[in-house]
Amino acid sequence: MSKSPSAEPSSNRIPALIAAGIFVFALVLRLFGIGWGLADDLHHQSLHPDEYLIWTKSQAIRPGEGKFDPGFYNYGTLYLTVLRVASDMTGAYTKMPEKGDEEGYWAYVARCNMAGRIISSLAGAGTAAVIFFILLRFANRWGAVFGALVPAVAPGFVVHSRFQTVDVLATFFLALSTLYAIRLLYPPEGEEKIDWRSAILCGVFAGASTGTKYTGILVLLSLYAALFVSKRPQALKLALAGTGAALATFVITTPGFVLNTGKFIQDFVYELRHTSSGHGLLFEGTSSAFIYHFANLQTGMGVLLCLTALVGLGYGLLQGTWSTYMTTFKAETGPLFGKLVRSKLAGIRQMGRDNPWVWVLLAFWVPYYLLIGRAEVKFLRYTFPLYVALAVGFGYAVSEARKRGGWGHAFVAVALLGLGGFDYGGLRKTLTLSMDMAGRDAREASVDYLRKLQEKEPNLTLGLANDPWYYSPQTFPEMGVFRAAPFLQAMSVALPQMSKPKTLWYIPAELAATPKWTQEDLEKRPRWDPRLLTEMKPDYVALSNFEVVDIERLAGRKDISESAQSEVRQASVFRTELAKLYVPFKQFGVPGDTVNDMMYTQPVIYLWKRKDLP
């Protein structure tokens, strides 16, 4: 069992103060722009497409009544429970809406969403502090600080830390579980008998991560790897204790697993099928997820920061492998792989003793990457759990570079450039996106402009090419409601009457005459219908980058599904008619990332004007 090379006397508070400073820095960075897209004078729902859904599901939980079954298991229940408690506290300390007070209700929902976003921000900043403590087990303080700054400034992680969603909290618990797995390798001075505590806490936080997002269960592999490479005399018992703690925590945080097993299995299977079947056009015709997520890592961190982090992780792995080769296998003949096979588990354990932290991290990293690499849904947020190992590898490489001096200083300089965003990543991109989030969103700015224009043109009409949703100019307060058929049917009646300016959305006559819409009814009609342009003839037509980016990417492709080709053909006909009758008029926003869940805060609204207007 290794000792921590940077272990300090317990009275030394410097590491705790540094960690606190990192936490505060990361938190302040996240709080700037955290109000992005919340309900305002234009719209009731958040501009994030998932926040209202998550909040409504959380309200089915009633801790005071002992009811912890939300009837929704696409995710575990822990985040929903935390959000419900935060919502109750928000209502208690601010103001609960009166019955029938619609404006008060939506203001309350916005405050609850803000509470959920603060939870995510705290978790994101906490992840940076946890990385610092992981690195202190085997690296110097410089390395620990540099590694902690990776999640602190990574643009994708910072932006998602401002969302009321599950991903950042799940990553925080995963990082804590990893910390206790690492502690099994490097126990603090004078604390040799912490195996049981570390194994159990590793399991508890693995269970909490799983109770937030199911993939967190894979972090138990880090526990097993730590016990294996350190040759614990009670390894099997410790593994069982950690696993038992994880399962118990998961059941406590997601009690529907046993109380509502049927619904749990139904939603769990749905989520599996969803990730394996795709997400509309979003990832249609894209590269394998193994390649796509490599690009996601570069988008979410910055190219230079991502590559230096990978180099750092690879350096830690090769350094330990080479050390083992020189000391254990040098006398043998044949390739290294053959020697390892011949030496069986003993050789692998020996290799694990040189930089064992690498093997503990890779025990999770590799299976998780294989899991998301086989999926057809490829959101950037799926890569966040990979940040833990990358940040640690990055910090370790900086630690070693400072020890070696010479060319090591060049690596430290490159690492600084990556963190700072020399290549428009890191802190530079984070600050740019933060400024955008703190300002007026393009969907809101486009409505501001149209309403000023309406003062001169009172009868101005705006056409929407597709079903109104979060990506549309927010001319109607209920644009962000669920995409379920009953809500869209209600909106089809209310939108022309209550929108400002008057907003048109083409509903085929046969669908309009249907008393009760179903999802099947919606799927039968064309999504892009040129009759909006030829029959309704709105003065202006609005399109967003969310609607056109995939259409443009897939245009002319024959290697995509028939349903995708059909939608692309529909869009092509619509856009041809649009170019015939309308001219580009004004653009709000600037194109940025093309990964869907990074586009949330980088919308672009393209406004077209009818040619026969003065």
N, C-alpha and C positions, 0 to 999 in steps of 0.2 A: 504494500500500500504506500503510495507516494505521498510525500509532504508537499504542501503548497510552497513553491519557491518564493512567493511574495507574502507569506503569512506574516502578519504583524501582531504585536501584543494587543490583547483585547482592549487596553486602555487607549490605543492609538485611534483617534477619531478622524484622522485625515481621510481614509477611504470613504467613510460614511459621508463626510462633508463634500467630497468630490462627487459621489453618487447623487447627493441631494442637489448639487449644482447642475449636474447633467439633467436630472429630472425636471428641475425648474426651467432650464433653458428649453428642453423639448416640449414642456407643457405650454410655455408662453408662445412658442412657435405655433403650436396647434390652436391656441385660443384666438389667434389673429385670423379672422375670416371664418370663425366657427358659426356665425349667423347666416352664412350663405344659404339662399333659397328657402328660408323659413317663410311661413305665411305672412303676407303683408297686405297692402291695400288692393292688390290685384288678384291674388290667389289664396285659397284656403289651405291647400295641401303643400307639403314641401316639394321642391323641385327634384328631390331624390326619389326615384320611382318605388323604392322599397320601404321607405320610412313609415308611411302611414299604414301600410299593411302590417309591418312588424308591431307598430304601436297598438293597432286594433287587436291583434292576437294576444298581446301582453295583457290587455284589459280583461281577458277571460280568466286570468289568474286572480284569486282573491286570498291573499295570505292571511288576512284577519279571520276568514271563514274556514281556513285550512284547505282551500281549493287550489291545487297546483297543476291541474290538468287543463291546458289551453285548447285541447282538441286540435292541435297543429304541431306536426313533428317533422317538418322539413329540416328544422334545426333542433338541437336540444333545447331544454326549457330554461337553462340557467340565466341567459341574457334576458329572456322575456320576464323572468321573475324579478331580476334586478331592475329592469325598466319599470315594471309595475310598482315596485317599492319607491323608486325615484319619482314616478308620476304621483303617487299618493302624497309623498313629501312635498312635491311641487304644489299640489292642490292645497295642502295644509298651510304652507308658508306664503302662498300667494293668494289665489282666489279660485275657488271652484265655480264653474259656470252655473247659472240658474237654469232650471228646466225651461226649454223653449228658446233660450238665448243662443242663437246660432253663432253670432259673432263672438260671444264669450266662449263658446265651445271650441271654436277654431283657434282662438287666442290661447286657450288652455292646452290644446294639442301641440301648438307651436312651443309652448314652454316645456312641455313634457319631452318633445323632440330635442330641445336644447339640453335638457337633463341627460337624455340618452347620449347625446354627442359629447357632453362633458365626461361621461363614463368612458367613452371610447378614447377621448384625449388623455385621460388619466392612465388608461391602460397602455396607450402608445408611448407615453412618456415613461411609464413604469417599465416597459419592455427595454428601453434604453438603459435604465438603471440596472436591470437584471443582467444584461449583457456585460456591464462593467464588473459585476460581482463574479460572473462566470470566468471572465478573463483573469481576474485577480488570483484565481487558483493556480495558474501556471504561467502567467505573463507579468511583465512589469506594469507600472501604473500608466506609462505612456501608451502602451498597447491597449490597456483596458479602456482608457479614455477614447482613443481612436475607434476602437471597436464599438463602444457605446454610441458614438456619434453617427454610426451608419443608420440604425433605425431612427435616431433622433432627427436626421435631416433628409432621409430618403423621401423623395417627392410623393411617390405612390402611397407610402405608409403614412405620411403626414396628412395628405388629403383625406384618406379613408379614416384617419383618426378624428376627423370632423364630421363623420357620418354616424347616425344612429342605426348602426348595423352590428352584426355579430363578429366580424372577422378579426378586428384588432384585439378585442377582449380574448378571443380564442387563442390568438398568438401570444398574448401576455401570459396566460396560464401555461401554454406550451413551453415558453422560455423559463418559467419558474420550475416546471417539471425537469427540464434539462439541467438547470442549476443544481438540483438535488441529486441528479444522476452523476454530475461532475464531482459533487462533494464526496461521493463514494470513492473517487480516485484520489482526491486531494483533501483529506480532512484537515480542519484547522489544528494548529498547535495545541496540544493538551486535550484534544477531543477525539481520542482514538475510538471511543465506543459510541459512535453516532450512526453506525450502519443501519440499525432498525429505524431510527428516526428519519434518516435520509431516504431510505427505500420507501417508507410509508408516505412521506411528504411528496416524494416523486410521484407515487401513485395517486395521491389526493389531487395534485394539480393536473395530472394526466386525465383524471376523471372529470375535473372541472372544465378542462379544455374540450373534452368529448361532450360534456353536457352543454357546451356552447356551440360546438360544431363537431360533427361525428368523427372527422378525420383525426382529431386529437388523440385518439386511442393509440395511434401508431407510435407516439412518443414513448410508450412503454418499451419499445425496442431499444431505446437508449439506456433504460434501466438494466435490461438483460445484458446488453453489451458491456456496461460498466462492471457488472458482477462477474461476467465471463473473463474479461481481460485482467481483472484484479485478483482473480482466483480466490474469492471469498470462501472461507470454510463452510459457511452456511448459505451459499449462493442460492440454492433452490428454495430454502425457506424465505430468504429475503425477497426473491422474485415473486413467490406466492403472496407474501405480505403486501408488496407493492401492487400486484395485480388485484388482490382483494380490496385494497384501499381505493384503487381506481374504479372498480365496478361498484363498490358501495357509494362512492361519491357521485358516480354517474346516475345511479338509481335515486339517490337523494335529490339531485338537481334536476333530474328528468323522471319523476315518479310515474309518468304515463307509460313508461317502459313495462311496468307491472300492473298499473291500475287501468290502463286503456291500451292493452297490447295490440288489439286489432287495428286501431287507428294509427298507433305507432308504426306497425309493420307496413300499413298502407302508405303512409307518407314517406317512410324510409325507402321503400321500394320505388315510389314515384321519383324521389330525388336521385336514386341510382339510375333509373331509366332516363331521366331528364339529362343528366350529365353525359350519358352514353349516346343519346339520340340527337343532340344539338339544341340550338336556341334560335330558331327562325333563320334569318339570313346572317346573323351576327358573325358566325364562325364558318359559314358555308364556304367551301372552296379554299380554306386557309391551309397552311402547312400542318404537318403533324404537331400535336400538342408538345411533343418533346422539343421541337424547334421553336414553336410559338411561345412557349413559356420562357425559353432562353431570351427571346426578344422582350417578353414581358418584364423579366428581371432588369434588363437594360433600361426599359421605359420607366419602371418604378423606382430605380435607384440612380440611373445615369450610366452611360456606357463605361466611362472610366472607373467609376466607383464599383460597378458590378464586376468588371474584369479584374481589377486589383483585388477585390474580395475573393474571387475564384482563384486567383494566383496564390493568395495567402492561404486559402484552405488546401490547395494542392501542395503548396510548399510544406505545410505541416504534415501532410500525409507522406510525401516523398522523403522528408527529413527523417521521419520515424522508420520508414521502410529501409532507407539506405543505412541507417544506424544498425538496424537488425541484421542486414546483409553483411556488414563489415564485422560484426561481433559474433554472429551465430552461424551464418551459412558460408562464410568466406572459404573455409577449408574444404567444403564439398564441391563437387563438380556438377555441371549442368545449369540450366536456367533457373532463375529465382523461383518461378512458379513450380517447377518440378521439385525444388527443395522444400517448398512449403507443403506440397502434397505429401512428400515423404515424411516430413516431420509432423504432419497432421495437426491436431489441435495444439500441441505443445509449441510448434512454430508460430502459429497464429497468435497464441497468447503472448509469446515473446515479442512478436511484432507490436502487439497491443500495448506492451509496457513502454515503448518509445513513442511519446506523444499519444498516450491512450485517449486523450480527449477527442482526437480526430475520429477514432473508431466509434466512440460514443455518439458523436454528432452524425456521422455518416450512417449509423444504424437506423436513424430516423430519416435522414435526408434522402438517401437513395430509394428506399421503398416508397416514400411520399412522392418523389419526383416520378417514379414509375407509375404510381397511381394516377396522378393528374396528367401524366403524359399520355395515358391511354384514353382519356376522356375527350369528348367532342365539344364540351363547353369549356372555354378557355379564358375566363375572366382573369384580369391581372391580380385581383385580390386572392386568388388561389395560391399565388406564389409567396404570400407573406410568411408562412411557416418556414420557408427556405431561408429567410433573412437571418434567422438565429445563427445557423452554422456559418453563413457567409460573413456576418459581422464578427463572429469569434475568429474565423480564419484571418480576416483582415486585421484585427487587432493583434493577433499573435505574430503576423508577419512584420507589423510595425515594431513590436516589441523586440523581435530578433534583429531587425534591421538596425535599431538603435544600439543594440549590444555590439554588433559587428563593426559599426562605423563604416568609413570608406564609402563604397558603393551603396551601402545600406542607407546612407543619407539621401541618395537619389530616390530610393523607393519611398522613403518618408515624404519627400517632396511631391512625388507622383500621387501618393495617398492624400496629401493635403489638397492637391488640385482636384482630385476626384470628389472629396468631401465638399469642397468649395463650389464645384460645378463649373470647372474650366470648360467642359464640353457641353454646357447647358444640361447639367444633371445636378445631383446633390443639392446643396443649400441654394444655389442660384435659381434653379428651376422651382424649388419649393417656395422661395420668396416671390417669384413671378406669379405662380399659381395662387399664392396667398393674396397677392394684391388683386388679382382677378376676382377671387371669392369675396373679398371685402367690398368690392364695387357692385354696381348695378349689373345684374345678369342680362345677357343678350335677349332672353325671352321677355324680360321685363322692360328693357330699354326699347325694344321694338314696339311694344304696346304704348309706352310713353310717347313715342314718335307718332304712331298712328292716331292717338287721341288728340294730339296737337293738330295733326293734319285734318282730323274730323271737324275741328272748329271752323275750318275753311270749307270743308266738304261734308256737310251734315249727313248726307245719305251714303257716305263711304261704306263699302262692303269689303270684307276680307274673306278669301277662300282658303280652306285647309285641304291639302291633297289627300291626307290620310285621317284615320280616326284621331280626334284630339286627345292629347295626353301630355305628359310632363315636358316633351320636346317641343310643344307648340307654343306660339305666342300666347301669353296668359290673358286672353281677352274675356274669359269667363271664370269666375272664382272656383268652379268645380272641375277644372280641366284635369286635375291630378287624381281623380277617383279611380277605383279599380277598373280593369279592362273587362270585367264580367258583363255579359249581355244585358242584364237588367239596368245596370248603371249607364251603359251606352244608350239604351233605349230612352231612358229618362233624359239624358243629355241631348238626344236628337230633337226633343221637344223644347227644352229650356234654352239651348245654345242660341238659336236665332232670336229669341225674345230678350234674353238677359245679357248677351255679350256686348261689349263696348270696345271698339266699333262692332257693328253687326257682323257676325261671323257665320259663314256658310260652310256646310259640310254635306257632301252629296250622299243621300240615302236612296237606293233604288226603290221605285214605287212598290214593288212586290214585298220588300222588306218593311217599308213604312206602313204597309197595310196589315202586317202580321201583328196580331194582338199581343203576343208574348215572345220576345226574341229569345233564341237559344244560341249557344256558341256555334252550333252547326249552321244556323241561319247566317251568322256573320261570316263564316268561312266560305259559304257558297258565293257571296258577291265579290266582285273584283275589288282589290284593295286600292288600286290606282284607277280612278274612273274619270275619263276625260269629259264626261257629261257635266262635271262641275264647271268646266271652262266653256263648253258650247251651249249649255242650257241655262245654268245659273248665272254665268258671266259676272263673277265678282270683280270689283275694281282692282283689287290687289290679290295676289296669291302668295302665301308664305310656305316655304320649305325649310327644313332644318338639316344640318349635317347628319343628324341621327337617321334621317329618312333616306338620304341620297348617297352616303359614303359607301354602303355595301352594294347599292345598285350600280354605282359607277365602277366599283371593284370587280363586279361579276359580269358586267356587260360583255356579251360575245362569248362567254365561257360555255363550253359544251360538256365539261367534266363535273358538272354540278347536278343536283337532283332535279327531277322534272318539275316539282313544285317551285323550286328556286328559279328555274328557267322561266316558268310561267309568270312569276311575279316580276322578274326582270323585263320580260316582254311587255307586260302591262305598264310598267313604269316608263319603258321606252316610248310607247304610244302616247302616254300622258305628257311626257316631256317634249315630244315632238310637237304636239298640239299646243303646249305651253309656249314654246319658242315661236310658233306661228302667230299666236294671238297676243302674246305679252312680251315685254322687254325687261331685262334685269334693271332694277330700280335702286335698291339700297341693300347693304349688307351690315348686319350687326354681329359683332364678335369676329375673332380671328381663328382660323383652323389650327388645331393643336394635335394632341395625341389622337390616334384612331382606335385605340382599345376602348371598348364601350364604357367600362366603368371608370376610365379616366376622362372620357368625354363629358361625363355628367356635369362637370364644372367648367367645361370649355365648349359651350354650345355656339352654333353659328346659325343665324336666321337670314335666309335669302328672300328678299321681298321683290316680287315681280309686279309690274304695272301693265294694265291693259293698253294695247297700242292705240285704241281710238279715243283715249282720254286726253284732255289738253295737258 
